[in-house]
């Protein structure tokens, strides 16, 4: 199994919540807190950023990764808390948008 196949399998194995605050951009998210293994969440975050591409959405640049029919992107920086910093200072969300066939922004850079 390739690294991206493993990543896709990992992402599909978690619970996702519809982001009701953005009905104009329907997507879902999963939280670090909901994952049993925090290191797996961090690995997933790092891999999305390492293998993804830059895309703009509402003036901000994100790293998005297309896997199958879904696009994934993370919220927050860095993926792991820095030494001496609280846990919440690192990425806490991974988002996905499925069925669109293109990145959530529609624009890539």
For each residue, the residues with C-beta under 8 A, 3 or more apart:
1: 5 6 9
2: 5 6
3: 6 7 47 51
4: 7 8 51 67
5: 1 2 8 9
6: 1 2 3 9 10
7: 3 4 10 11 44 47 48 51 67
8: 4 5 11 12 67 68
9: 1 5 6 12 13
10: 6 7 13 14 40 44
11: 7 8 14 30 44 67 70 72 94 96
12: 8 9
13: 9 10
14: 10 11 30 34 35
15: 30 34
16: 28 29 30 96
17: 28 29 30 31
18: 26 27 28
19: 22 25 26 27 28 29 95
20: 23
21:
22: 19 25 26 27
23: 20 26
24:
25: 19 22 57 97 104
26: 18 19 22 23 97
27: 18 19 22 95 96 97 104
28: 16 17 18 19 95 96 97 98
29: 16 17 19 75 93 94 95 96
30: 11 14 15 16 17 34 35 93 94 96
31: 17 34 35 92 93
32: 35 38 41 90 91 92 93
33: 92
34: 14 15 30 31
35: 14 30 31 32 38 40 41
36: 40
37: 40 41
38: 32 35 41 42
39: 42 43
40: 10 35 36 37 43 44
41: 32 35 37 38 44 45 94
42: 38 39 45 46 79 80 90 91
43: 39 40 46 47
44: 7 10 11 40 41 47 48 94
45: 41 42 48 49 74 79 91 94
46: 42 43 49 50 79 80
47: 3 7 43 44 50 51 65
48: 7 44 45 51 52 63 64 65 72 73 74 94
49: 45 46 52 63 74 79
50: 46 47
51: 3 4 7 47 48 65
52: 48 49 63 64 65 72 73
53: 63 64 65 108
54: 61 62 63 64 108 109
55: 61 62 63 64 73 103 104 105 107 108 109
56: 59 60 61 62 105 107 108 109
57: 25 60 62 104 105 107
58: 105
59: 56
60: 56 57
61: 54 55 56 109
62: 54 55 56 57 73 74 105
63: 48 49 52 53 54 55 73 74
64: 48 52 53 54 55 71 72 73 103 104 105 108
65: 47 48 51 52 53 71 72 73
66: 70 71 103
67: 4 7 8 11 70 71 72
68: 8
69: 98 99 101
70: 11 66 67 96 97 98 99
71: 64 65 66 67 96 97 98 100 102 103 104
72: 11 48 52 64 65 67 94 95 96
73: 48 52 55 62 63 64 65 94 95 96 104
74: 45 48 49 62 63 79 91 93 94 95
75: 29 91 92 93 94 95
76: 90 91 92 93
77: 90 91
78: 81 82 90 91
79: 42 45 46 49 74 90 91
80: 42 46 90
81: 78 85 86 87 89 90
82: 78 85 89 90
83:
84:
85: 81 82 89 90
86: 81 89
87: 81 90
88: 92
89: 81 82 85 86
90: 32 42 76 77 78 79 80 81 82 85 87
91: 32 42 45 74 75 76 77 78 79 94
92: 31 32 33 75 76 88
93: 29 30 31 32 74 75 76
94: 11 29 30 41 44 45 48 72 73 74 75 91
95: 19 27 28 29 72 73 74 75 104
96: 11 16 27 28 29 30 70 71 72 73
97: 25 26 27 28 70 71 100 103 104
98: 28 69 70 71
99: 69 70
100: 71 97 103 104
101: 69
102: 71 106
103: 55 64 66 71 97 100 106 107 108
104: 25 27 55 57 64 71 73 95 97 100
105: 55 56 57 58 62 64 108
106: 102 103
107: 55 56 57 103
108: 53 54 55 56 64 103 105
109: 54 55 56 61
